[in-house]
Amino acid sequence: MQSHLPVLVIVVPLLSALLIPVLERARKGCAWYVVTAALFFATYGAIRLLIQVAGGPIEGAVTYSLGNWSAPFGIEYVVDRVNAIVLTMVAAVGLITAVWMRRSLVRELPERTQGSYYAIFLLCCTGFLGITITGDIFNLYVFLEIASITSYALIAMGRRRQALYAGYSYLIVGSIGATFILLGIGYLYMRTGILSMSGIVALFEAQPELYAMSDVRTAFAFFTVGLAIKMALFPLHGWQPSAYAQAPSAASLFIAATSTKVSAYVFYRLSFSVFGVAFLESALPSIREGLLIMATAAIVLGPLLAIRQTDLKRLLAYSSVGQIGYIMLGVILLNIDGVTGGLIHFWNHAAAKGALFCVAGALVYRTGAARVQDLAGMGRNAPWTAVTLTIAGCSMIGVPLTAGFWSKWYLATGALEAGRWIIVPVLLASSVFTAIYVWRLLQLTWFAPKDTFASVDREVPWGMRAPALVLAGACIVFFFVPIADIARDAARALGLAS
């Protein structure tokens, strides 16, 4: 089975999603067990693949050719040190979300729609897993559309009318982003005649003059714009706050922890593995400078916009705008430390933001809304949920003993190595602004006057509490495990020199 794991981590969730409507007719309430089992297998497979590639040579990879049609003629799945990190992140967050959502959906969705929600959620997970593992750019687009369409549906399934509007708005903006990506694929195929990433790389290496062609540069520009929309990079983030705020809590948790990171991974993959470091250094300096402006603006303005929010989900959405800026810095800096910091932030943001959306979901479960003011007194009545908020908030700031410290440390050293010292005070300012809104949340949670009315009068069930604590605990675990070594090896695998 080991040799078939690259395809099984996709096929098992996909087939399980298609079986859920049939099984739900035969036995009501079995959908949760199917989703949990499928994502448990996907997580197991992703971890096995991560261990396998981590134990091999830095540039080694596990490949799987569908139907025994090898690249560039067939579709190839590839797992290397870079996407193994993202694959494990998506599968693990999907499993944790599946465990967490069982109680949440009972409170937030009508019973008649819960089976459909589970099936769509599993299809969404399948899309993100497929995006991560495929080595074919058109197959990447197919999985991107699967993930996008199901994301729109998950968001629109919220009970309030605003959820339908948020899902529709996301559909319009997301479709524009997908169109840019498809145009990029078209321009690249027009010049190379190949859809396999490895085949395109081999052609570029054999004919480096292709890098100077206008259609190749146009393809990269289209990819950049489309993926910037998908990952909500400032100022193309307008769809995100409403989508996160109005979606059911389980959808907010999973999409916030994975969606934008998967889009950022695609940008990493295309930038380094398809176009290459030399192309980024010499051919498109103006795009790099534009991305630097967008990333630094996101890093500063994201937390600034978060400070003034009164809805916790919306606050966390604006916070995510800033965090994507950190991840994009890795590409812009084009050195080992910068990319290492960006890759560490994939895991840190997934764990910390996932934990924080678990807290927002706990508010919705107990109060029916995610108002910031409802955190008042929660530390006395729901201490485990309050601890989750505290640890995840500290990791967002970058406090030592959390994974957020390492990501910001490596980004800062990468900025100094690249001669872009101005980024360091930007990172410090962002951490200060993040500390302001995190302290506001912690002050309400732990230090509200004893006579303050506490909207949250008790803990959520352990089925919601334990997954949140696992995500918060990961923020601490990632500080002590050699995550930086894994990320550094991944950066080398992308072709960056030490």
C-alpha positions as CSV (number, residue, x, y, z in Angstrom):
1,M,0.0,0.0,0.0
2,Q,3.0,2.3,0.7
3,S,3.6,2.7,-3.1
4,H,0.0,3.8,-3.7
5,L,-0.2,6.3,-0.9
6,P,0.1,9.4,-3.1
7,V,-3.1,8.5,-4.9
8,L,-4.9,6.9,-2.0
9,V,-4.8,10.1,0.1
10,I,-6.9,11.6,-2.7
11,V,-9.1,8.7,-3.7
12,V,-10.2,7.6,-0.3
13,P,-11.7,11.0,0.7
14,L,-13.1,11.5,-2.8
15,L,-14.9,8.1,-2.9
16,S,-16.0,8.6,0.7
17,A,-17.6,11.9,-0.1
18,L,-19.5,10.4,-3.0
19,L,-20.7,7.5,-0.7
20,I,-22.0,9.8,2.1
21,P,-25.4,10.6,0.4
22,V,-26.1,6.9,-0.2
23,L,-25.0,5.9,3.3
24,E,-27.0,8.7,4.9
25,R,-30.2,7.3,3.3
26,A,-29.5,3.9,4.8
27,R,-28.4,5.0,8.2
28,K,-29.0,8.6,9.4
29,G,-26.0,10.2,11.2
30,C,-23.3,8.0,9.8
31,A,-21.7,10.8,7.7
32,W,-19.5,12.0,10.5
33,Y,-18.0,8.6,11.0
34,V,-17.2,8.3,7.2
35,V,-15.6,11.8,7.1
36,T,-13.5,11.1,10.2
37,A,-12.3,7.7,9.0
38,A,-11.4,9.0,5.5
39,L,-9.5,12.0,6.9
40,F,-7.8,9.8,9.5
41,F,-6.5,7.6,6.6
42,A,-5.4,10.7,4.7
43,T,-3.5,12.1,7.7
44,Y,-1.9,8.7,8.2
45,G,-0.9,8.6,4.6
46,A,0.4,12.2,4.6
47,I,2.6,11.5,7.7
48,R,4.0,8.3,6.2
49,L,4.9,10.3,3.0
50,L,6.5,13.1,5.0
51,I,8.6,10.6,6.9
52,Q,9.6,8.9,3.7
53,V,10.8,12.0,1.8
54,A,12.4,13.5,5.0
55,G,14.5,10.4,5.3
56,G,15.7,10.5,1.7
57,P,17.9,13.0,-0.3
58,I,17.0,16.6,-0.1
59,E,15.9,16.8,-3.7
60,G,14.3,13.4,-3.7
61,A,10.6,12.8,-4.2
62,V,7.9,10.2,-4.3
63,T,6.2,10.1,-7.7
64,Y,3.1,8.2,-8.8
65,S,2.0,8.1,-12.5
66,L,-1.8,7.6,-13.0
67,G,-2.5,4.7,-15.3
68,N,1.2,4.2,-15.7
69,W,1.4,7.1,-18.1
70,S,4.6,8.9,-17.1
71,A,5.1,12.6,-17.3
72,P,5.0,14.7,-19.4
73,F,2.3,12.6,-21.2
74,G,0.3,11.5,-18.1
75,I,-0.8,13.1,-14.8
76,E,1.8,12.6,-12.1
77,Y,1.5,13.0,-8.4
78,V,4.7,14.2,-6.7
79,V,5.5,14.4,-3.0
80,D,8.7,16.1,-1.9
81,R,10.0,17.9,1.2
82,V,8.0,21.0,0.3
83,N,4.5,19.8,-0.4
84,A,4.8,17.0,2.2
85,I,4.6,19.7,4.8
86,V,1.5,21.2,3.3
87,L,-0.1,17.9,2.6
88,T,0.3,16.9,6.3
89,M,-1.0,20.2,7.4
90,V,-4.2,20.0,5.2
91,A,-5.0,16.4,6.2
92,A,-4.4,17.0,9.9
93,V,-6.4,20.2,10.1
94,G,-9.2,18.5,8.1
95,L,-9.2,15.6,10.6
96,I,-9.2,17.9,13.6
97,T,-12.0,20.0,12.0
98,A,-14.0,16.9,11.4
99,V,-13.8,15.8,15.1
100,W,-14.6,19.4,16.2
101,M,-17.5,20.0,13.9
102,R,-19.8,17.2,15.1
103,R,-21.3,19.2,18.0
104,S,-21.0,22.6,16.2
105,L,-23.1,21.5,13.2
106,V,-25.9,20.3,15.5
107,R,-26.2,23.8,16.9
108,E,-25.6,25.8,13.6
109,L,-27.3,23.8,10.8
110,P,-30.7,22.2,10.3
111,E,-30.6,18.4,10.6
112,R,-31.7,17.9,7.0
113,T,-28.6,19.7,5.6
114,Q,-25.9,18.2,7.9
115,G,-25.3,15.1,5.7
116,S,-24.8,17.3,2.6
117,Y,-22.5,19.5,4.6
118,Y,-20.3,16.5,5.5
119,A,-20.1,15.4,1.9
120,I,-19.2,18.9,0.6
121,F,-16.6,19.3,3.4
122,L,-14.9,16.1,2.4
123,L,-14.9,17.1,-1.3
124,C,-13.3,20.4,-0.2
125,C,-10.6,18.5,1.7
126,T,-10.0,16.4,-1.4
127,G,-9.6,19.5,-3.5
128,F,-7.0,21.0,-1.2
129,L,-5.1,17.6,-1.0
130,G,-5.1,17.3,-4.7
131,I,-3.8,20.8,-5.3
132,T,-0.9,20.1,-2.9
133,I,0.1,16.7,-4.4
134,T,-0.4,17.1,-8.2
135,G,2.6,17.6,-10.5
136,D,0.4,18.7,-13.5
137,I,-0.6,22.4,-13.8
138,F,-4.0,21.7,-15.5
139,N,-4.8,19.0,-12.9
140,L,-3.9,21.6,-10.3
141,Y,-6.6,23.9,-11.8
142,V,-9.2,21.1,-11.7
143,F,-8.5,20.5,-8.0
144,L,-8.5,24.2,-7.4
145,E,-12.0,24.5,-8.8
146,I,-13.2,21.5,-6.7
147,A,-11.8,23.2,-3.6
148,S,-13.2,26.6,-4.6
149,I,-16.7,25.5,-5.5
150,T,-17.1,23.5,-2.4
151,S,-15.7,26.4,-0.3
152,Y,-18.4,28.7,-1.7
153,A,-21.1,26.1,-0.8
154,L,-19.8,25.6,2.7
155,I,-19.8,29.3,3.4
156,A,-23.3,29.9,1.9
157,M,-24.8,27.1,4.0
158,G,-24.8,29.3,7.1
159,R,-28.3,30.0,8.6
160,R,-28.2,33.8,8.2
161,R,-29.0,35.4,4.8
162,Q,-25.6,37.2,5.0
163,A,-23.9,33.8,4.6
164,L,-25.5,33.4,1.2
165,Y,-24.4,36.8,0.2
166,A,-20.8,36.2,1.5
167,G,-20.7,32.9,-0.4
168,Y,-21.9,34.5,-3.6
169,S,-19.4,37.4,-3.3
170,Y,-16.6,34.9,-2.7
171,L,-17.8,32.9,-5.8
172,I,-17.6,36.1,-8.0
173,V,-14.1,37.1,-6.8
174,G,-12.8,33.5,-6.7
175,S,-13.9,33.0,-10.2
176,I,-12.0,36.0,-11.3
177,G,-8.9,34.6,-9.6
178,A,-9.4,31.2,-11.2
179,T,-9.8,32.9,-14.6
180,F,-6.4,34.5,-14.2
181,I,-4.8,31.2,-13.2
182,L,-6.4,29.5,-16.2
183,L,-5.0,32.2,-18.5
184,G,-1.6,31.7,-17.0
185,I,-1.8,27.9,-17.7
186,G,-2.9,28.7,-21.3
187,Y,0.0,31.1,-21.9
188,L,2.5,28.6,-20.5
189,Y,1.1,25.7,-22.5
190,M,1.1,27.9,-25.7
191,R,4.8,28.4,-25.3
192,T,5.9,24.9,-24.0
193,G,3.2,22.5,-25.2
194,I,3.5,20.7,-21.8
195,L,1.3,20.6,-18.7
196,S,3.6,18.5,-16.5
197,M,5.6,20.7,-14.1
198,S,8.7,18.5,-14.4
199,G,8.4,18.5,-18.2
200,I,8.2,22.4,-18.2
201,V,11.2,22.6,-15.9
202,A,13.2,20.2,-18.2
203,L,12.3,22.3,-21.2
204,F,13.3,25.6,-19.6
205,E,16.6,24.1,-18.5
206,A,17.3,22.9,-22.1
207,Q,16.2,26.2,-23.6
208,P,16.8,29.0,-21.0
209,E,16.0,31.6,-23.7
210,L,12.3,30.8,-23.1
211,Y,12.4,32.7,-19.9
212,A,12.8,35.9,-21.9
213,M,9.6,35.2,-23.9
214,S,6.8,37.6,-23.4
215,D,4.2,34.9,-23.1
216,V,6.2,33.2,-20.3
217,R,6.4,36.4,-18.4
218,T,2.7,37.0,-19.0
219,A,1.9,33.6,-17.7
220,F,3.7,34.3,-14.5
221,A,1.9,37.7,-14.1
222,F,-1.5,36.0,-14.5
223,F,-0.5,33.3,-12.0
224,T,0.6,36.0,-9.5
225,V,-2.7,38.0,-9.8
226,G,-4.9,34.9,-9.6
227,L,-3.2,33.4,-6.6
228,A,-3.0,36.8,-4.9
229,I,-6.8,36.9,-5.1
230,K,-7.1,33.3,-3.9
231,M,-4.8,33.8,-0.9
232,A,-6.4,37.2,0.0
233,L,-3.2,39.2,-0.3
234,F,-3.7,42.9,0.4
235,P,-5.4,44.8,-1.3
236,L,-7.2,41.8,-2.9
237,H,-8.6,40.5,0.4
238,G,-12.1,42.1,0.2
239,W,-13.9,38.7,0.0
240,Q,-12.3,37.3,3.1
241,P,-13.8,39.1,6.2
242,S,-17.4,38.5,5.2
243,A,-16.7,34.9,4.2
244,Y,-15.1,34.0,7.5
245,A,-17.6,35.9,9.6
246,Q,-20.8,34.6,8.0
247,A,-19.8,31.0,7.3
248,P,-20.7,28.2,9.7
249,S,-18.0,27.9,12.4
250,A,-16.7,24.6,11.0
251,A,-16.2,26.1,7.6
252,S,-14.5,29.2,9.0
253,L,-12.1,27.0,11.0
254,F,-11.1,24.8,8.0
255,I,-11.0,27.4,5.3
256,A,-9.1,29.9,7.5
257,A,-6.5,27.3,8.5
258,T,-5.9,25.8,5.1
259,S,-7.3,27.7,2.0
260,T,-5.0,30.7,1.8
261,K,-2.0,28.6,2.8
262,V,-2.7,26.1,-0.1
263,S,-2.9,29.0,-2.5
264,A,0.4,30.4,-1.1
265,Y,2.0,27.0,-1.5
266,V,0.9,27.0,-5.2
267,F,2.7,30.3,-5.6
268,Y,5.8,28.9,-3.9
269,R,5.7,25.8,-6.1
270,L,5.2,27.7,-9.4
271,S,7.7,30.4,-8.5
272,F,10.6,28.1,-7.5
273,S,9.9,24.7,-9.1
274,V,8.5,25.8,-12.5
275,F,10.0,29.3,-13.2
276,G,13.0,29.1,-11.0
277,V,15.2,31.3,-8.8
278,A,17.1,32.8,-11.8
279,F,13.9,33.9,-13.4
280,L,12.7,35.5,-10.2
281,E,16.0,37.3,-9.7
282,S,16.6,38.6,-13.2
283,A,13.4,38.6,-15.3
284,L,10.8,40.1,-13.0
285,P,12.3,42.5,-10.5
286,S,9.3,44.9,-10.8
287,I,6.8,42.1,-9.9
288,R,8.9,41.3,-6.8
289,E,8.9,44.9,-5.7
290,G,5.2,45.1,-6.2
291,L,4.7,41.9,-4.1
292,L,7.0,43.4,-1.5
293,I,4.8,46.5,-1.2
294,M,1.6,44.3,-1.0
295,A,3.1,42.0,1.6
296,T,4.4,44.7,3.9
297,A,1.2,46.6,3.6
298,A,-0.7,43.4,4.6
299,I,1.7,42.8,7.5
300,V,1.0,46.3,8.9
301,L,-2.6,47.0,7.9
302,G,-4.0,43.5,8.6
303,P,-3.6,43.7,12.4
304,L,-4.4,47.4,12.4
305,L,-7.8,46.6,10.8
306,A,-8.3,43.8,13.3
307,I,-7.9,46.0,16.3
308,R,-11.2,47.9,15.6
309,Q,-13.4,44.8,15.0
310,T,-16.2,43.8,17.4
311,D,-16.9,40.4,15.8
312,L,-14.3,37.8,16.6
313,K,-14.5,36.0,13.3
314,R,-14.1,39.2,11.4
315,L,-11.2,40.2,13.6
316,L,-9.5,36.9,12.9
317,A,-10.1,37.4,9.2
318,Y,-8.3,40.7,9.1
319,S,-5.5,39.1,11.2
320,S,-5.2,36.5,8.5
321,V,-4.6,39.2,5.9
322,G,-1.5,40.2,7.8
323,Q,-0.3,36.6,8.3
324,I,-0.4,35.9,4.5
325,G,2.0,38.9,4.2
326,Y,4.5,37.0,6.3
327,I,4.2,33.9,4.1
328,M,4.7,35.9,0.9
329,L,7.9,37.5,2.2
330,G,9.6,34.1,1.9
331,V,9.2,34.2,-1.9
332,I,10.2,37.9,-2.1
333,L,13.4,37.5,0.0
334,L,14.7,34.6,-2.2
335,N,17.1,33.2,0.4
336,I,17.2,30.2,2.6
337,D,16.2,32.0,5.9
338,G,13.4,33.9,4.3
339,V,11.8,30.8,2.7
340,T,12.4,28.8,5.9
341,G,10.5,31.5,7.8
342,G,7.7,31.4,5.3
343,L,7.4,27.6,5.4
344,I,7.4,27.6,9.2
345,H,4.5,30.1,9.1
346,F,2.4,27.7,7.1
347,W,2.3,25.4,10.1
348,N,2.2,28.1,12.7
349,H,-0.7,30.0,11.1
350,A,-2.7,26.8,10.5
351,A,-2.4,25.7,14.1
352,A,-2.8,29.2,15.7
353,K,-5.6,30.4,13.5
354,G,-7.4,27.1,13.6
355,A,-7.3,27.2,17.4
356,L,-8.6,30.8,17.5
357,F,-11.5,29.9,15.2
358,C,-12.3,27.0,17.6
359,V,-12.7,29.7,20.3
360,A,-14.9,31.7,18.0
361,G,-16.9,28.6,17.3
362,A,-17.2,28.0,21.1
363,L,-18.7,31.5,21.4
364,V,-21.2,30.7,18.7
365,Y,-22.0,27.4,20.4
366,R,-22.8,29.0,23.7
367,T,-24.1,32.4,22.8
368,G,-25.3,32.1,19.1
369,A,-22.8,34.8,18.0
370,A,-19.1,35.5,17.9
371,R,-19.0,38.9,19.6
372,V,-15.7,40.0,21.1
373,Q,-17.6,41.3,24.2
374,D,-18.9,37.8,25.0
375,L,-15.3,36.8,25.9
376,A,-15.7,38.7,29.2
377,G,-15.3,36.4,32.1
378,M,-14.7,33.3,30.0
379,G,-11.5,32.5,31.9
380,R,-13.5,31.8,35.0
381,N,-16.2,29.6,33.4
382,A,-14.4,28.0,30.5
383,P,-10.7,27.9,31.4
384,W,-9.7,25.4,28.8
385,T,-11.1,27.5,26.0
386,A,-9.4,30.5,27.5
387,V,-6.1,28.7,27.6
388,T,-6.5,27.8,23.9
389,L,-7.1,31.5,23.1
390,T,-4.0,32.5,25.2
391,I,-1.6,30.1,23.6
392,A,-2.8,30.7,20.0
393,G,-2.7,34.5,20.5
394,C,0.8,34.4,21.8
395,S,1.9,32.3,18.8
396,M,0.3,34.9,16.5
397,I,2.4,37.6,18.2
398,G,5.6,35.6,18.0
399,V,6.2,35.1,21.7
400,P,9.2,32.8,22.5
401,L,8.2,29.2,23.2
402,T,5.7,29.3,20.4
403,A,6.2,28.5,16.7
404,G,5.4,32.1,15.7
405,F,8.7,33.1,17.2
406,W,10.7,31.0,14.8
407,S,8.8,32.1,11.7
408,K,9.3,35.8,12.5
409,W,12.9,35.2,13.5
410,Y,13.8,33.5,10.2
411,L,11.9,36.1,8.2
412,A,13.9,38.9,10.0
413,T,17.2,37.2,9.4
414,G,16.3,36.6,5.8
415,A,15.4,40.3,5.4
416,L,18.8,41.3,6.8
417,E,20.6,38.8,4.6
418,A,18.8,40.2,1.5
419,G,19.7,43.7,2.5
420,R,16.1,44.7,3.1
421,W,16.6,45.9,6.7
422,I,13.4,48.0,6.5
423,I,11.4,44.8,6.7
424,V,12.6,44.2,10.3
425,P,10.8,47.3,11.8
426,V,7.8,46.4,9.8
427,L,7.7,42.9,11.4
428,L,8.2,44.5,14.8
429,A,5.4,47.0,14.2
430,S,3.1,44.2,13.1
431,S,3.9,42.2,16.2
432,V,3.0,45.3,18.4
433,F,-0.3,45.8,16.6
434,T,-1.0,42.0,16.9
435,A,-0.2,42.2,20.6
436,I,-2.7,45.1,21.0
437,Y,-5.7,43.1,19.7
438,V,-4.6,39.9,21.4
439,W,-4.2,41.7,24.7
440,R,-7.7,43.1,24.3
441,L,-9.1,39.6,23.9
442,L,-7.0,38.3,26.9
443,Q,-8.0,41.2,29.1
444,L,-11.7,40.5,28.5
445,T,-11.1,36.7,29.0
446,W,-9.0,36.7,32.1
447,F,-9.3,40.1,33.8
448,A,-12.9,41.2,33.4
449,P,-14.4,42.4,36.8
450,K,-16.0,39.7,38.8
451,D,-19.4,41.4,38.6
452,T,-19.3,41.3,34.8
453,F,-22.0,39.2,33.2
454,A,-20.4,36.2,31.6
455,S,-22.1,35.2,28.3
456,V,-20.2,31.9,28.3
457,D,-21.3,30.2,31.5
458,R,-19.6,26.8,31.0
459,E,-17.1,24.9,28.7
460,V,-18.1,23.5,25.4
461,P,-18.2,19.6,25.2
462,W,-14.9,17.8,25.1
463,G,-15.5,16.9,21.4
464,M,-14.9,20.6,20.7
465,R,-12.5,21.4,23.5
466,A,-9.9,18.6,22.8
467,P,-9.3,19.5,19.1
468,A,-8.9,23.1,20.0
469,L,-6.3,22.2,22.7
470,V,-4.5,20.0,20.2
471,L,-4.1,22.9,17.8
472,A,-3.0,25.2,20.6
473,G,-0.6,22.6,21.8
474,A,0.9,22.3,18.3
475,C,1.9,26.0,18.6
476,I,4.2,25.0,21.5
477,V,5.3,21.7,20.2
478,F,6.5,23.3,16.9
479,F,8.8,25.5,18.9
480,F,10.7,22.6,20.4
481,V,10.7,20.1,17.5
482,P,13.3,20.7,14.7
483,I,10.7,22.3,12.4
484,A,13.2,24.8,11.2
485,D,15.5,22.0,10.0
486,I,12.6,20.5,8.0
487,A,11.7,23.8,6.5
488,R,15.3,24.6,5.7
489,D,15.7,21.3,3.8
490,A,12.5,22.1,2.0
491,A,13.9,25.5,1.0
492,R,17.0,23.8,-0.4
493,A,14.8,21.4,-2.3
494,L,13.2,24.5,-4.0
495,G,16.7,25.3,-5.5
496,L,17.9,27.9,-3.0
497,A,21.6,27.9,-2.2
498,S,22.8,28.1,1.4
